[in-house]
Amino acid sequence: MFGLRKLRFADLGTGMSMMICSAGLLVSSALNAAEPGCTPGSCRPTIQGGGCCDKIYEDAAERLKNLNPGCCAPTTCAANPSVCDPNAVFNGCNSCGNGSGHGCGFLSGELGEPWSMISLFDNECGGNHFKDNGWVMGGFTQFGYQSDPDGAFAGNGNLLNQKEYKFFGLNQQYMFLGKVADGSKGFDWGFRGDLIYGLDGNEAQAFGNINAGHYDYLNGWDHGAYEWALPQLYAEVAMGNLSVKAGHFYTPIGYEVIPSNGNFFLSRQLTFYNSEPFHHTGALGTYKVNDKLSVIGGWVLGMDTGFYQFDSGNSAIAGFTYTISEKTSLIYAGIYGNLGWRGDGAINSFILTHKWDDKWSTVHQFDVLGSNLGSDFNSAPGTGGVAGDSTGLINYAFYDINPKTKAGVRYEWYKADGTSYQTLTGGVNIKPMANLVIRPEVRYMFSNGNQQVYTGPDYAGELYNQTVFGIDAILTY
C-alpha cells in the first residue's frame, strides 16, 4: 500500500577523469577486437569499431527491463553518454542516445537509458555504492482521465460511491525504498517500503481489515477521493537460492498489479479487481530450483489484510514460474483456506506468456475463484455485490511498432456468480522519452445478464454495457 571512495576521481580533475574513463573503454574494445567471434550475450562494452555492443548498466526497476533486455543491436548505445565523455560517439550513437541513422524525433530513434533517483549517487565513472549493494529507490507520478466509471478502479466498481472519472486527476503518486536480499553472497538481508497517494489509494489500502483504523485502512489519512496507503512494508532474508519475506507485500497471484507502471493499460481487469487479492500480511518464500524453475510458498492472514487478522484469516500460498523455452513461460499461483473477508475457499491463477517474434507477444490468463461467501456479484444497483465464485479468461496481444510506440489489446471474459461480463480494450503506449509513457485507450464493456442502471456522482447508466475512453501519463524516476 513503501563507502564512499576515499579518493574521488573528481579530485584528479575533469581531464584526468575523462582519460581514466576513456582508457577503460579502449581496453574493452581491445578485448573484443582480440575475439572476432564475439556474439551478443558476451556482455562486453565496446566503442565504435569493436565487435559487440552490450548493455552494461542495469536499470534498478524491473518493470523497465523490456526497454533493452540483455544485449543490444550493434547500432544502439552501449553506455549512457553522460558516463565519461558526453561528446564521444559509441557504436555510431550520438549524444542523443540514438544511432547515427535513427534521428532524434519525438517518436523516432532509441529511448536510451532512463534516469532513476538512485542515479543521484553515481560517481564520475558510473559506479554507485548503493545500487551496487542492492539498494533500490524511486517512484513515479501518474495523472489520468477516464470518461466514465469502468467497473474496476474508476468509481470503485459497482459501488460508485465516489467520483474518480470525468476529470483529470492524480491517480498515483508512488514512492519506494528498499534493499534487495542477494543470496548469491551467502546470507544477506533486505527490506522494502512502498507509499502511494492518489485516487487509487483506497484500492491499495488494507481494506480486508474491514474494521476502520487498523494499519492504513480508513485511519484518517484520506482526503476525499484521494487516499494514502502503505501497500508494502516487509523485511527479507536470503541465502543461496532461497529468499523469504515477512510483513505486508503484494500478492503473487494474477497478471495485473496495483502500481500503474507495472501494467500496459490504464484500466484493470474485472477479474483482477473483483476476484483476486491485492496484497497480504504474512511470510512468503521463493526458491530457485534451477535456471528454468522457481517455486513459492507461504502463509498469510487471508486476503488484503495489513498487520491484522480479520475473521480468523489463515491461508496458504503456493506457486511456480517455469521457463518452457526462451520465448515461453508458465506461471501459477494460488491461495487456499480461510481468506478472511472473502470467506473460506481458494483462487487459482495460470498465466502463459509467449514471444512470437521481435514484434509480437501474447499473454493468456485463466483464474478460478471458489468460496462459501454466499454473495452475488450481480446484485441490485448500489449494493456493491462481491463475487463468491468466478471464472476469468483474459487474453492480451502486444505489438512493438518501434522502440517508442507499442500497441496492445486485451479481451476478458469474466463470469461471476452465474452472470457473464466481457470487456474489450485497445490502446497504445507512447514513450517520447525513457522516463515518460502516455497511454490512451478505449474500453468496451458488455453484459447481457447485467443491464441494470447504476447511479453515482455525475453518472447514471448501464455500468457493464458502455464504452469508456481513458488516457494517462506516467513519469518515472
C-alpha positions as CSV (number, residue, x, y, z in Angstrom):
1,M,0.0,0.0,0.0
2,F,6.8,1.8,0.6
3,G,31.5,3.6,1.5
4,L,32.2,6.3,-0.4
5,R,35.6,6.0,-2.1
6,K,38.4,7.7,-0.1
7,L,39.8,9.1,-3.4
8,R,37.2,10.5,-5.8
9,F,38.1,10.8,-9.5
10,A,36.8,14.4,-9.3
11,D,39.8,15.2,-7.1
12,L,42.1,14.4,-10.0
13,G,40.5,17.0,-12.3
14,T,38.0,16.7,-15.1
15,G,40.6,15.9,-17.7
16,M,42.2,13.1,-15.8
17,S,38.7,11.7,-15.1
18,M,37.9,11.6,-18.9
19,M,41.3,9.9,-19.5
20,I,40.6,7.2,-17.0
21,C,37.1,6.5,-18.4
22,S,38.3,6.6,-22.0
23,A,41.1,4.2,-21.1
24,G,38.6,1.7,-19.7
25,L,36.6,1.8,-22.8
26,L,39.7,1.4,-25.0
27,V,40.7,-1.7,-23.1
28,S,37.2,-3.2,-23.5
29,S,37.5,-2.5,-27.2
30,A,40.9,-4.2,-27.4
31,L,39.5,-7.3,-25.7
32,N,36.6,-7.5,-28.2
33,A,39.0,-6.9,-31.1
34,A,41.1,-9.9,-29.9
35,E,38.0,-12.1,-30.1
36,P,36.4,-11.5,-33.6
37,G,33.9,-14.3,-32.9
38,C,32.3,-12.3,-30.1
39,T,28.5,-12.6,-30.2
40,P,25.6,-10.7,-28.4
41,G,25.3,-12.1,-24.9
42,S,29.0,-11.9,-24.1
43,C,28.3,-8.6,-22.3
44,R,31.4,-6.7,-23.1
45,P,31.2,-3.0,-23.7
46,T,32.8,-1.6,-26.9
47,I,33.4,1.6,-28.7
48,Q,33.0,2.3,-32.4
49,G,34.8,-0.3,-34.4
50,G,34.6,-3.0,-31.7
51,G,33.0,-6.4,-32.2
52,C,29.9,-6.4,-29.9
53,C,27.6,-3.9,-28.3
54,D,26.1,-4.9,-25.0
55,K,24.1,-3.1,-22.3
56,I,26.5,-2.6,-19.4
57,Y,24.3,-0.7,-16.9
58,E,21.2,-2.4,-15.5
59,D,18.2,-0.4,-14.5
60,A,17.0,-0.8,-10.9
61,A,13.4,-1.0,-11.9
62,E,12.3,-4.5,-13.0
63,R,9.4,-3.1,-15.0
64,L,11.8,-1.3,-17.4
65,K,13.9,-4.2,-18.4
66,N,11.9,-4.7,-21.5
67,L,13.2,-1.4,-22.9
68,N,16.6,-3.0,-23.6
69,P,16.8,-6.7,-22.4
70,G,20.2,-8.3,-22.4
71,C,22.4,-7.4,-25.3
72,C,21.5,-4.7,-27.8
73,A,22.0,-4.4,-31.5
74,P,25.3,-3.0,-32.9
75,T,23.5,0.3,-33.8
76,T,22.5,1.1,-30.3
77,C,24.4,2.8,-27.5
78,A,26.4,0.6,-25.1
79,A,26.6,3.3,-22.3
80,N,24.9,6.4,-21.3
81,P,26.8,9.3,-23.0
82,S,27.0,11.1,-19.6
83,V,29.4,8.4,-18.5
84,C,33.0,9.6,-19.4
85,D,32.9,11.9,-22.4
86,P,29.5,13.3,-23.4
87,N,30.8,14.2,-26.8
88,A,32.1,10.7,-27.7
89,V,30.3,8.6,-30.3
90,F,29.9,4.9,-29.3
91,N,28.9,2.4,-31.9
92,G,27.5,5.1,-34.2
93,C,25.4,6.6,-31.4
94,N,25.4,10.4,-30.9
95,S,24.8,12.3,-27.7
96,C,21.0,12.0,-28.1
97,G,21.4,8.3,-27.4
98,N,20.3,7.5,-30.9
99,G,22.0,5.6,-33.7
100,S,23.5,8.0,-36.2
101,G,20.9,7.0,-38.8
102,H,17.9,6.9,-36.4
103,G,17.4,10.6,-35.8
104,C,16.2,12.4,-32.6
105,G,12.5,12.9,-33.3
106,F,9.6,12.7,-30.8
107,L,8.7,9.1,-31.8
108,S,11.9,8.0,-33.6
109,G,15.3,6.8,-32.6
110,E,16.2,4.8,-29.5
111,L,15.0,5.5,-26.0
112,G,18.3,5.5,-24.3
113,E,18.8,4.9,-20.6
114,P,16.0,6.0,-18.1
115,W,17.0,8.2,-15.2
116,S,16.2,7.0,-11.6
117,M,16.5,8.5,-8.2
118,I,19.3,6.2,-7.2
119,S,21.4,7.7,-10.1
120,L,21.9,10.7,-7.8
121,F,24.6,8.6,-6.1
122,D,26.5,7.8,-9.3
123,N,30.2,8.7,-9.3
124,E,32.2,10.1,-12.2
125,C,32.7,6.8,-14.0
126,G,29.2,5.2,-13.5
127,G,29.8,3.4,-10.2
128,N,27.1,3.6,-7.5
129,H,27.8,2.4,-4.0
130,F,24.1,2.0,-3.1
131,K,23.0,0.4,-6.3
132,D,26.0,-1.9,-6.4
133,N,25.0,-3.1,-2.9
134,G,21.4,-3.9,-3.8
135,W,19.6,-0.7,-2.7
136,V,16.6,0.4,-4.7
137,M,14.7,3.7,-4.6
138,G,12.4,5.7,-6.9
139,G,8.9,6.2,-7.8
140,F,6.5,7.6,-10.4
141,T,3.7,10.2,-10.8
142,Q,0.6,9.3,-12.8
143,F,-2.1,11.7,-13.9
144,G,-5.1,10.2,-15.8
145,Y,-8.6,10.8,-17.1
146,Q,-11.5,8.3,-17.7
147,S,-14.8,9.4,-19.3
148,D,-16.9,7.2,-17.1
149,P,-16.6,4.6,-14.3
150,D,-15.2,1.3,-15.7
151,G,-16.4,-1.4,-13.2
152,A,-13.0,-1.6,-11.6
153,F,-10.7,1.1,-10.4
154,A,-12.5,4.2,-11.7
155,G,-15.5,4.8,-9.4
156,N,-14.9,1.8,-7.0
157,G,-16.5,-0.7,-9.3
158,N,-20.3,-1.1,-8.9
159,L,-20.2,0.8,-5.6
160,L,-19.9,4.1,-7.5
161,N,-19.6,5.8,-4.1
162,Q,-17.1,8.4,-5.1
163,K,-16.2,10.2,-8.3
164,E,-12.9,9.2,-9.9
165,Y,-13.9,9.9,-13.5
166,K,-14.8,12.9,-15.8
167,F,-11.8,14.9,-14.6
168,F,-8.0,14.8,-15.0
169,G,-6.7,13.7,-11.6
170,L,-3.7,12.3,-9.7
171,N,-4.2,8.6,-9.9
172,Q,-0.9,7.6,-8.1
173,Q,2.0,9.4,-6.6
174,Y,4.2,6.4,-5.8
175,M,7.5,6.2,-3.9
176,F,9.5,3.2,-2.7
177,L,12.7,2.5,-0.9
178,G,14.4,-0.9,-0.2
179,K,17.3,-3.2,-0.3
180,V,17.3,-6.5,-2.3
181,A,18.4,-9.5,-0.3
182,D,21.0,-11.2,-2.6
183,G,21.5,-14.8,-1.6
184,S,24.4,-15.2,-4.1
185,K,26.6,-13.5,-1.4
186,G,25.7,-16.1,1.1
187,F,23.5,-14.7,3.9
188,D,22.0,-11.3,3.0
189,W,19.2,-9.1,4.3
190,G,16.8,-6.7,2.7
191,F,13.6,-4.7,3.2
192,R,11.0,-2.8,1.1
193,G,8.6,0.0,1.8
194,D,6.1,1.5,-0.7
195,L,3.9,4.6,-0.3
196,I,1.0,5.6,-2.5
197,Y,-1.2,8.7,-2.6
198,G,-4.0,9.5,-5.1
199,L,-7.3,8.4,-6.5
200,D,-6.1,4.7,-6.4
201,G,-5.1,4.9,-2.7
202,N,-8.3,3.2,-1.5
203,E,-7.5,0.1,-3.7
204,A,-4.0,0.0,-2.2
205,Q,-5.2,0.2,1.4
206,A,-5.6,-3.0,3.5
207,F,-9.4,-2.9,3.1
208,G,-9.5,-6.6,4.0
209,N,-9.0,-5.4,7.6
210,I,-12.7,-4.4,7.4
211,N,-12.5,-2.6,10.7
212,A,-11.5,1.0,10.2
213,G,-8.4,2.4,11.9
214,H,-6.2,-0.7,11.5
215,Y,-2.9,-0.1,9.7
216,D,-3.7,2.1,6.7
217,Y,-7.4,1.4,6.3
218,L,-9.7,4.4,6.9
219,N,-7.4,5.7,9.6
220,G,-7.9,9.4,8.9
221,W,-5.3,9.7,6.1
222,D,-7.9,10.1,3.3
223,H,-8.7,13.4,1.7
224,G,-12.0,12.9,-0.2
225,A,-11.3,10.8,-3.3
226,Y,-7.5,11.0,-2.6
227,E,-6.1,8.5,-0.1
228,W,-2.8,7.4,1.4
229,A,-1.7,3.7,1.5
230,L,1.3,1.6,2.5
231,P,0.8,-1.4,0.2
232,Q,4.2,-2.9,1.0
233,L,6.3,-3.0,4.2
234,Y,8.3,-6.1,4.7
235,A,11.8,-7.5,5.7
236,E,13.6,-10.1,3.7
237,V,16.5,-12.6,4.2
238,A,18.2,-14.7,1.6
239,M,20.9,-17.4,1.4
240,G,21.8,-19.2,-1.8
241,N,18.8,-19.8,-4.0
242,L,16.3,-19.2,-1.1
243,S,14.7,-15.9,0.0
244,V,11.9,-15.2,2.5
245,K,10.0,-12.0,3.0
246,A,7.8,-11.3,6.1
247,G,5.4,-8.5,6.6
248,H,3.0,-6.8,4.2
249,F,3.5,-7.4,0.5
250,Y,1.8,-7.6,-2.9
251,T,0.2,-10.8,-3.9
252,P,2.0,-13.1,-6.4
253,I,-1.4,-14.0,-7.9
254,G,-2.5,-12.7,-11.3
255,Y,-1.0,-10.7,-14.1
256,E,-2.0,-7.1,-13.4
257,V,-0.8,-5.2,-10.4
258,I,-1.6,-2.2,-8.2
259,P,1.3,0.1,-9.4
260,S,0.1,1.6,-12.7
261,N,3.5,1.5,-14.3
262,G,3.5,-2.3,-14.0
263,N,0.6,-2.6,-16.4
264,F,0.2,-1.9,-20.1
265,F,-3.3,-0.4,-19.7
266,L,-4.7,2.4,-17.5
267,S,-7.9,0.4,-16.8
268,R,-7.8,-3.0,-15.0
269,Q,-9.4,-6.4,-15.5
270,L,-12.8,-7.1,-13.8
271,T,-11.1,-10.4,-12.7
272,F,-8.2,-8.6,-11.0
273,Y,-10.5,-6.0,-9.3
274,N,-13.3,-8.3,-8.2
275,S,-11.8,-11.7,-7.6
276,E,-8.0,-11.6,-6.9
277,P,-6.3,-10.5,-3.7
278,F,-4.2,-7.3,-3.9
279,H,-1.8,-7.9,-1.1
280,H,-1.2,-10.0,2.1
281,T,0.3,-10.0,5.5
282,G,2.4,-13.0,6.4
283,A,5.5,-14.7,5.1
284,L,6.4,-15.9,1.6
285,G,9.4,-17.8,0.4
286,T,10.9,-18.1,-3.1
287,Y,13.3,-20.9,-4.1
288,K,15.2,-21.0,-7.4
289,V,15.4,-24.7,-8.3
290,N,17.3,-24.2,-11.5
291,D,17.5,-21.7,-14.4
292,K,14.1,-22.8,-15.6
293,L,12.1,-23.3,-12.4
294,S,11.3,-21.2,-9.3
295,V,8.8,-22.1,-6.7
296,I,7.0,-20.0,-4.0
297,G,5.2,-21.0,-0.8
298,G,4.0,-19.2,2.3
299,W,1.3,-18.4,4.9
300,V,-0.8,-15.3,5.1
301,L,-3.7,-13.8,7.1
302,G,-6.2,-14.1,4.3
303,M,-6.7,-11.6,1.5
304,D,-6.0,-7.8,1.6
305,T,-5.2,-7.5,5.3
306,G,-2.5,-5.3,6.8
307,F,-0.9,-6.5,10.0
308,Y,-4.3,-7.6,11.2
309,Q,-6.3,-10.8,11.2
310,F,-10.0,-10.5,10.2
311,D,-12.4,-13.3,10.8
312,S,-9.5,-15.7,11.7
313,G,-8.0,-15.4,8.2
314,N,-5.5,-18.2,7.7
315,S,-4.3,-19.1,4.2
316,A,-1.6,-20.9,2.3
317,I,0.0,-19.6,-0.9
318,A,1.9,-21.7,-3.4
319,G,3.0,-21.3,-7.0
320,F,5.8,-21.6,-9.5
321,T,7.4,-20.0,-12.6
322,Y,8.6,-22.3,-15.3
323,T,10.6,-21.2,-18.3
324,I,9.4,-23.6,-21.0
325,S,11.7,-22.0,-23.7
326,E,13.5,-18.7,-24.4
327,K,10.1,-17.5,-25.7
328,T,7.6,-19.2,-23.5
329,S,6.9,-19.1,-19.7
330,L,4.2,-20.6,-17.5
331,I,3.3,-19.1,-14.1
332,Y,0.9,-20.5,-11.5
333,A,-0.1,-19.1,-8.1
334,G,-2.9,-19.8,-5.7
335,I,-4.3,-19.1,-2.3
336,Y,-6.3,-21.6,-0.2
337,G,-8.0,-21.7,3.2
338,N,-9.7,-19.0,5.3
339,L,-9.5,-16.0,3.0
340,G,-10.7,-13.6,5.7
341,W,-13.2,-11.1,4.4
342,R,-13.8,-13.4,1.3
343,G,-14.8,-16.4,3.3
344,D,-13.4,-19.9,3.0
345,G,-12.2,-21.1,-0.4
346,A,-9.4,-20.8,-3.0
347,I,-8.3,-18.9,-6.1
348,N,-6.0,-20.4,-8.7
349,S,-4.4,-18.4,-11.4
350,F,-2.4,-19.6,-14.5
351,I,-0.5,-17.3,-16.9
352,L,1.1,-18.3,-20.2
353,T,3.4,-15.8,-22.0
354,H,4.9,-16.2,-25.4
355,K,7.0,-14.0,-27.6
356,W,6.2,-14.9,-31.3
357,D,8.9,-12.7,-32.9
358,D,10.7,-9.4,-32.3
359,K,7.4,-7.6,-32.6
360,W,4.5,-9.8,-31.4
361,S,3.9,-11.2,-28.0
362,T,0.8,-12.6,-26.2
363,V,-0.3,-13.3,-22.6
364,H,-3.1,-15.7,-21.6
365,Q,-4.5,-15.8,-18.1
366,F,-7.1,-18.2,-16.5
367,D,-8.4,-17.7,-13.0
368,V,-10.9,-19.7,-10.9
369,L,-12.3,-18.5,-7.6
370,G,-14.5,-20.7,-5.4
371,S,-15.7,-19.7,-1.9
372,N,-18.5,-20.1,0.6
373,L,-19.1,-16.3,0.8
374,G,-22.7,-16.6,-0.3
375,S,-22.7,-13.3,-2.1
376,D,-24.0,-12.3,-5.5
377,F,-21.8,-10.1,-7.7
378,N,-24.9,-9.4,-10.0
379,S,-26.7,-7.7,-7.1
380,A,-29.2,-4.9,-7.1
381,P,-27.7,-1.5,-8.1
382,G,-25.9,0.3,-5.3
383,T,-25.5,-2.7,-3.0
384,G,-21.9,-3.4,-4.1
385,G,-22.0,-7.1,-4.8
386,V,-18.9,-9.2,-4.2
387,A,-18.2,-12.4,-6.2
388,G,-18.4,-15.6,-4.3
389,D,-17.5,-17.8,-7.3
390,S,-16.0,-16.6,-10.6
391,T,-14.0,-17.6,-13.6
392,G,-11.8,-15.2,-15.6
393,L,-10.2,-15.8,-19.0
394,I,-8.1,-12.9,-20.2
395,N,-6.0,-12.7,-23.4
396,Y,-3.5,-10.0,-24.4
397,A,-1.7,-9.3,-27.6
398,F,1.1,-6.7,-27.9
399,Y,2.9,-5.3,-31.0
400,D,6.1,-3.2,-30.9
401,I,5.6,-0.6,-33.6
402,N,9.0,1.0,-32.8
403,P,11.2,1.5,-29.7
404,K,8.9,4.3,-28.6
405,T,5.5,3.0,-29.5
406,K,3.7,-0.2,-28.6
407,A,0.1,-1.3,-29.3
408,G,-1.9,-3.7,-27.2
409,V,-5.4,-5.3,-27.0
410,R,-7.0,-7.1,-24.1
411,Y,-10.1,-9.3,-24.2
412,E,-11.7,-10.5,-21.0
413,W,-14.5,-12.9,-20.2
414,Y,-15.5,-12.8,-16.6
415,K,-18.2,-15.0,-15.2
416,A,-19.2,-14.1,-11.6
417,D,-22.0,-16.0,-9.7
418,G,-23.6,-17.2,-13.0
419,T,-23.5,-13.9,-15.0
420,S,-21.0,-13.2,-17.8
421,Y,-19.2,-9.9,-18.3
422,Q,-17.0,-9.1,-21.2
423,T,-14.5,-6.3,-21.8
424,L,-12.5,-5.4,-24.9
425,T,-9.8,-2.8,-24.5
426,G,-7.3,-1.4,-27.1
427,G,-4.6,1.2,-26.7
428,V,-1.1,2.3,-27.2
429,N,1.9,3.1,-25.0
430,I,3.8,6.1,-26.4
431,K,7.3,6.8,-24.9
432,P,8.6,10.1,-26.1
433,M,11.5,9.6,-23.6
434,A,12.7,6.8,-21.4
435,N,11.1,8.1,-18.3
436,L,7.7,9.1,-19.7
437,V,4.8,6.9,-21.1
438,I,1.5,8.2,-22.4
439,R,-1.3,5.6,-22.6
440,P,-4.6,6.4,-24.5
441,E,-7.1,3.6,-24.5
442,V,-10.7,2.7,-25.4
443,R,-12.6,0.1,-23.3
444,Y,-15.9,-1.5,-24.4
445,M,-17.9,-3.5,-21.9
446,F,-21.0,-5.6,-22.4
447,S,-23.1,-8.0,-20.3
448,N,-26.5,-9.3,-21.4
449,G,-27.0,-10.6,-17.9
450,N,-26.5,-7.3,-16.1
451,Q,-28.2,-4.4,-17.8
452,Q,-29.1,-2.7,-14.6
453,V,-28.7,1.1,-14.3
454,Y,-26.2,2.1,-11.7
455,T,-26.1,5.6,-10.3
456,G,-23.3,7.6,-8.7
457,P,-21.8,11.1,-8.7
458,D,-22.5,12.6,-12.1
459,Y,-23.3,9.2,-13.6
460,A,-26.4,7.1,-14.3
461,G,-26.2,4.3,-16.8
462,E,-25.6,0.6,-17.6
463,L,-22.1,0.3,-16.0
464,Y,-21.3,-3.0,-17.7
465,N,-22.8,-2.0,-21.1
466,Q,-20.9,1.1,-22.2
467,T,-17.7,2.4,-23.9
468,V,-15.1,4.2,-21.7
469,F,-12.3,6.4,-23.0
470,G,-9.1,6.8,-20.9
471,I,-5.7,8.4,-21.1
472,D,-2.9,8.9,-18.6
473,A,0.7,9.9,-18.4
474,I,3.3,8.3,-16.1
475,L,6.6,9.9,-15.2
476,T,9.1,7.5,-13.6
477,Y,12.2,8.4,-11.6
